[in-house]
């Protein structure tokens, strides 16, 4: 069974009072922060990357999309590999691959090499991410300790996105865009050193469902490719339609393979669990909305509004405020008094309101770039009316929904 689909883990955990629990949470949370940070930190550097490597505008989004393609496409296979070969071993392997890809990307001489390296980047993240969540569940005993740890882990997703935006802007403006990739190296080394406090856990007997892994990877990858191609070539483009069709066929084949497999990556009972399917659907829509928002707003602020890289990062500070509110335990606290579906629905409504406000920025903002020294000028140029309110709503809603889902599990 894939690691991320497991609800019960029988491996031994560290005693609840063990002081290593804090260090274990720090290691796992830092790994999650790094994996999520890598996407948004590159977002802010995209205009600089384009100028430095002479990337054509239609190809610029591949720097982001190829990472997501490999990450999403290989996630199931990475989780299953952790089951079979040891979650801690696969987690370490993923971090090593991720680190080497960061170095190679930082030294990339042209756009083709950078995009190819981003595929390897995503593969490393796909190995590490599902195992990180499973290691957290095995390290922390069931109860309040695990609930708090899952809340922190969920918050790292949103916080990592924002830290990436702020750090990416600073590194790009004062050093070079290459440092948005080099910065992963010292973080990854510290994570690898810290993995000594994690519980290795047990491995499962069985074999990797190779046909299922291939079908799932190619199917998810085809859908991601179709969505990316559609944004640049048009939704009626023959290549876009063919990719959608290929993705649908491959995922249907994956379903048939899983039904007949002796060791399926996604057991049928997982698909029949409405709560789990609903929770994963919420996380899917939140992730898609967040990444699309960061990509488009970053280009809008730097290309249309002529913000510097640092100012672009600072413009996302309201999102940090929303993340901080939710990460403070708002979701789990509401969960104690209100049914989980209502809390999650409220978070999603906040996200929808935030995205609606951000979508209206073009019509709200009528003047030139935001002066960093005048609040009154900020009010007149539409920053507060557009980005500020939308970012706070989206950040709060997203983290409320994510933290509630983690706690409810």
Secondary structure, 3 states (H helix, E strand, C coil): CCHHHCCCCCCCCCCCCCCHHHHHHHHHHHHHHHHHHHHHHHHHHHHHHHHHHCCCHHHHCHHHHHHHHHHHHHHHHHHHHHHHHCHHHHHHHHHHHHHHHHHHHHCCCCHHHHHHHHHHHHHHHHHHHHHHHHHHHHHCCCCHHHHHHHHHHHHHHHHHHHHHHHHHHHHHHHCCCCHHHHHHHHHHHHHHHHHHHCCCCCCCCCCCCHHHHHHHHHHHHHHHHHHHHHHHHCCCCHHHHHHHHHHHHHHHHHHHHHHHCCCCCCCHHHHHCHHHHHHHHHHHHHHHHHHHHHHHHHHHHHHHCCCCHHHHHHHCHHHHHHHHHHHHHHHHHHHHHCCHHHHHHHHHHHHHHHHHHHHCHHHHCCCCCCCCCCHHHHHHCCCHHHHHHHHHHHHHHHHHHHHHHHHHC
